[in-house]
Each structure stands twice: as structure tokens, then as C-alpha cells.
Amino acid sequence: MEDNIEKIRESKDDKEEHPATDEKQPSSKLYSAKQTLTSLGPGIITGASDDDPSGIATFSQAGAQFGFGLLWMALFQYPMMIVIQEICARIGLVTGKGLSSIIRERYSRKAIFPLAGL
């Protein structure tokens, strides 16, 4: 029994399955780092795009006006943001399309424009 467990561990250590092609790929730290950076690329760019001068000015003014008075809201907002991001990521993973494309396909223009205006 122990021999079988060792053989399984050795085979898993030697080769990993590539998720997109189901082919065996040599496992290495470089491969996993490259895959991680590739998957983080769009998120980093999207996150950095929100740090424009007008946003920074708005955030600074809100901080100067309210201070830490609204910090308690982060306890509720952060979990909700995580859930929404997870839902959007799963929809994109399953369909291969962005959230706006799915909404456009699913709903009529009468519903899309008011929702976009929110």
C-alpha cells in the first residue's frame, strides 16, 4: 500500500496536467509563476486604471470631509464586493464572455439603459 502511495506522489511531482489542454507539462516554479502572472494581468490593469487623478482627488476630499466616520461600512462592503467579483468571474469562466455581453444578450434595451444609468 505504501509503495502505491509513493508511486502516486512521484507521478504527481514529476508532471502536472495543464488545465487548458490536459497535456502533461513539466512542473516548475517558473511555469506556475508565469501562469499566475498571466491570470493576474487583466486584474492588475483594471485595478490600476481606477487610480486616475480625478478619482484620487475625490477620495481625498471624501476622506477630508468624513474622516474615519464611514470606515465601519467597509465591514459590510468588502464581503459583498468579494461575492460580486466571484459571481462575475464564474459567469465569465463558464460562458467565456464578459458580464456586459451576457446582460446585453439576456435583457432588452428597455432594461439595459436604465440599469446602465444606475
SULSUL-V493365 format. One line per field, one symbol per residue. ss: DSSP state (h for helix, s for strand, l for the rest). psi: psi as a letter, one per 30 degrees, with the letter a starting at -180 (. if undefined). burial: 1 if it has 16 or more other ideal C-beta (glycine too) atoms within 10 Angstrom, else 0. Layout:
ss->???
psi->???
burial->???
This chain:
ss->lhhhhhhhhhhhhhsssllllllsssllhhhhhhhhhhhhhhhhhhhhhlllhhhhhhhhhhhhhhllllhhhhhhhhhhhhhhhhhhhhhhhhhlllhhhhhhhhllhhhhhhhhhl
psi->eeeeeeeeeeeeeeklkkeefglkkkkleeeeeeeeeeffeeeeeeefffhleeeeeeeeeeeeefbgfgfffffeeeeeeeeeeeeeeeeeeefglleeeeeeeellffeeeeeff.
burial->0000000000000000000000000000000000000000000000000000000000000000000000000000000000000000001000000000000000000000000000
